[in-house]
């Protein structure tokens, strides 16, 4: 009879251990998904802030152009003219973010035939490992 009591007690301990392990696993899984979601959101928001800063820098660069030059450059996909007088279709912004400098590149890309003629500006965070 004593052997049966020991077996029943051991079975109860194992059952409680399995239940507690299951609860801990669910809590860890919920915590990990919440942390991962927060990290992705923070990274997305940081990227958007960097792109908006580069947009502001490009707007400042373009505001110095005459209306005629602006219209001509926009029609030809020219972002700016460098010091050597060469037309450039991309511009790289250097933005201070969290104590480091992050580069964001803005490029003029031709639209596809389906989307109509003209150019779109595409922004890309070059130093995405910093985010």
C-alpha positions as CSV (number, residue, x, y, z in Angstrom):
1,X,0.0,0.0,0.0
2,X,2.9,2.4,0.7
3,X,4.3,1.8,-2.8
4,X,1.0,2.9,-4.3
5,X,1.0,6.1,-2.3
6,X,4.5,7.0,-3.4
7,X,3.5,6.4,-7.0
8,X,0.4,8.5,-6.7
9,X,2.4,11.3,-5.1
10,X,5.0,11.1,-7.9
11,X,2.3,11.2,-10.5
12,X,0.8,14.4,-8.9
13,X,4.2,16.1,-8.8
14,X,4.8,15.2,-12.5
15,X,1.3,16.4,-13.5
16,X,1.8,19.8,-11.7
17,X,5.3,20.2,-13.2
18,X,3.8,19.6,-16.7
19,X,1.0,22.2,-16.1
20,X,3.5,24.8,-14.8
21,X,5.8,24.2,-17.7
22,X,2.9,24.7,-20.1
23,X,1.9,28.0,-18.4
24,X,5.5,29.2,-18.5
25,X,5.8,28.4,-22.2
26,X,2.6,30.3,-23.0
27,X,3.8,33.3,-21.0
28,X,7.2,33.4,-22.7
29,X,5.7,33.0,-26.1
30,X,3.3,36.0,-25.4
31,X,6.2,38.1,-24.0
32,X,8.4,37.3,-27.0
33,X,5.8,38.2,-29.6
34,X,5.0,41.5,-27.8
35,X,8.7,42.4,-27.7
36,X,9.2,41.5,-31.4
37,X,6.2,43.6,-32.3
38,X,7.5,46.6,-30.4
39,X,10.9,46.2,-32.0
40,X,9.4,46.2,-35.5
41,X,7.2,49.2,-34.7
42,X,10.2,51.2,-33.3
43,X,12.3,50.3,-36.4
44,X,9.5,51.3,-38.8
45,X,8.9,54.6,-37.0
46,X,12.7,55.4,-36.9
47,X,12.9,54.7,-40.6
48,X,10.0,57.0,-41.4
49,X,11.6,59.8,-39.3
50,X,14.8,59.4,-41.2
51,X,13.0,59.5,-44.6
52,X,11.1,62.6,-43.6
53,X,14.3,64.3,-42.5
54,X,15.8,63.6,-45.9
55,X,12.6,64.8,-47.6
56,X,13.0,68.1,-45.8
57,X,16.7,68.4,-46.9
58,X,15.7,67.7,-50.5
59,X,12.9,70.3,-50.3
60,X,15.4,72.8,-49.1
61,X,17.8,71.9,-51.9
62,X,15.0,72.3,-54.5
63,X,13.7,75.5,-53.1
64,X,16.9,77.2,-54.2
65,X,16.2,76.4,-57.8
66,X,14.4,78.8,-60.2
67,X,10.9,77.7,-61.3
68,X,12.2,77.0,-64.8
69,X,15.2,75.0,-63.6
70,X,12.9,73.0,-61.2
71,X,10.4,72.2,-64.0
72,X,13.2,71.2,-66.3
73,X,15.0,69.0,-63.7
74,X,11.8,67.3,-62.7
75,X,10.9,66.5,-66.3
76,X,14.4,65.0,-66.9
77,X,14.7,63.1,-63.6
78,X,17.5,65.3,-62.2
79,X,17.7,65.5,-58.4
80,X,20.4,68.2,-58.3
81,X,23.5,69.4,-60.1
82,X,26.8,68.7,-58.3
83,X,29.8,71.1,-58.0
84,X,31.3,69.8,-61.2
85,X,28.1,70.7,-63.1
86,X,27.0,67.1,-63.6
87,X,23.3,66.2,-63.2
88,X,22.7,63.7,-60.5
89,X,19.6,61.4,-60.3
90,X,20.2,60.5,-56.6
91,X,21.1,62.4,-53.5
92,X,22.4,60.9,-50.2
93,X,21.4,62.6,-46.9
94,X,23.5,62.1,-43.8
95,X,21.2,62.4,-40.7
96,X,22.3,62.2,-37.1
97,X,20.2,59.6,-35.3
98,X,20.8,58.3,-31.8
99,X,24.4,59.4,-31.7
100,X,25.3,57.9,-35.0
101,X,25.1,59.2,-38.6
102,X,22.6,57.4,-40.9
103,X,22.6,57.7,-44.7
104,X,19.4,57.9,-46.6
105,X,19.4,57.9,-50.4
106,X,16.7,59.5,-52.5
107,X,16.6,58.5,-56.1
108,X,14.6,59.7,-59.1
109,X,13.2,56.6,-60.8
110,X,11.3,56.5,-64.1
111,X,7.7,55.4,-63.7
112,X,6.6,52.3,-65.6
113,X,4.5,52.6,-68.7
114,X,1.4,51.5,-66.7
115,X,1.8,54.3,-64.1
116,X,2.3,57.0,-66.7
117,X,5.2,59.1,-67.6
118,X,7.5,61.0,-65.3
119,X,9.6,60.1,-62.3
120,X,9.0,59.0,-58.7
121,X,11.3,59.6,-55.8
122,X,12.3,56.5,-53.9
123,X,13.9,56.7,-50.5
124,X,16.2,54.0,-49.0
125,X,17.8,53.9,-45.6
126,X,21.4,52.7,-46.4
127,X,22.5,52.1,-42.8
128,X,19.5,50.0,-41.7
129,X,21.6,48.1,-39.2
130,X,21.7,51.2,-37.0
131,X,17.9,51.2,-36.5
